[in-house]
Amino acid sequence: MKILSGAQMARLDRLSIRRHGISARLLMGNAARACCEEILALRLPKKLRRIVVVCGPGNNGGDGFAVATLLRSKNIEIQVFFLGSAAALSEEARYFHGLARDLIHPPRAMAAALCRADLVVDAVFGIGLKRPVTGRYAVAIAAMNRAPGCKLAVDIPSGISADTGEAMGTAFRADLTVTFEAPKWGQILPPAWDFVGRLAVRPIGLSRAELKKMPSTAEWVDADYFRRHWRPRRRGAHKGDAGRVLVVAGSREMPGAGYLCAVAALRAGAGLVTWALPEEAYRRIDLRFPEVMLLPVPGRDGKFAAGSFPALRAPMRRFQCLAVGPGLGQGEGPRRFLEDLLSARRPPTVLDADALNNLAGCWGLPARLRGAIVTPHPLEMSRLSGKSVASIRANPLAAARAFARRHRCWVVLKGYRSVIAGPAGKLWINSSGGPSLATAGSGDVLTGLIAGLLAQGFGPEAAVPCAVFLHGLAGDRLAERLGDRGTIASDIAKEIPKVVWEFCG
């Protein structure tokens, strides 16, 4: 799914109506229907009894009137507050305003209604907003933000730029934003994260032919992307068909990182997973998953060292993918080991954590990273690229793309809305995940997931975005049951088969 600017979305809307004869009233009704379906599917702590819809002077307000008219038949108390003039509305918005007329209350009653509402629907301003929100609109949005109920934004939170994600004066803080046809840049860029909440993208009948023509620099990785790129396993498949992963990870101080990575590769569906680790770390392992095979190799001080690689040279040829880095530790020994490993002929390789930290500033880095998948968080990316963490967080898309193109590798710049960049500069933005993933070992699980899919024959354009999406979705499903904290990395790995079954069972 493409990511569009506000101007592109407005053009798509115009072309659909003028060139393809799609009814503007029908589109507004479809948008409202999509919002109502999301509203009725909300999981709230108590029954949905009272909804307040706040409508503005444009077509976003028209969407709000249409939402209210559809919900009135659901035995829910609906109160609508209109912050504009009916005479200034477009023809289609005026039509739905007429249908909702008996639900509209005077603005002076809005404060009391907001205090009682189980849900507040923001339909004040849409993607066409170009100036800061001030005056009575700012007062109204501030009051909506103070309301104790759940909050939903129609298309985009009022006050947020559809192009940059910046708050233009006062902005609505939504728990859920229902947008139409395609995500907008302003909904996924860092400034807007705390305003958009969960983003649901719904079709409303705009021209698919015109949407296909719209240029976009990035693709949205969601359930649809996952379904299109997932490869079902044939019934006669055996473990040899499912691929072999070699996990090169762990040290005496951090043996668990390699363990999590190996288990995640198995949970992703890899047929055989072998974990290579230093001999001193091997003696400390309490292996609860006997399915993971172990390959102890010589090390020094409990870490991989310059003399470790010869023990892996021959075995490495039997594997379809390597996962390297979690828990390696840093220092001269691991660095020299990595230089030997990455200078040798090897299968597709995923590099994470201390593999990246040890390689930062290493001579010949571009040659060693070519074709690999690197999965840094912003601090690791800063060490690799020499750019500040602040600049990377300010423009993660540019940082990931520049590094991927320069080093001819794949980059997963981890974070909320993780950015994936391919060697040719193509970008993907992940739609899943949240604060439940902020736990030690979460990145090790992601490394194993990517390696597990690569080993099964998924190409990088399928394996990397699908693994990132699965990882985030596992965190989301755990958050629904456990809340946004308390998840541990092994929970994430265990959840993976469940979320695959959810879409492909």
Helices and strands as residue ranges (DSSP letters): H 6-18, H 24-40, E 50-55, H 59-71, G 72-74, E 77-82, G 86-88, H 91-99, G 101-103, E 104-105, G 107-109, H 110-116, E 119-123, H 135-146, E 150-154, E 176-180, H 185-188, G 190-192, H 193-196, E 198-202, H 208-213, E 218-221, H 223-229, E 244-248, H 255-267, E 272-278, H 279-282, E 293-297, H 310-313, G 315-318, E 321-324, H 332-343, E 349-351, H 354-359, H 365-369, E 373-374, H 378-385, H 389-394, H 396-407, E 410-413, E 419-421, E 427-430, G 435-437, H 442-455, H 460-482, H 489-504
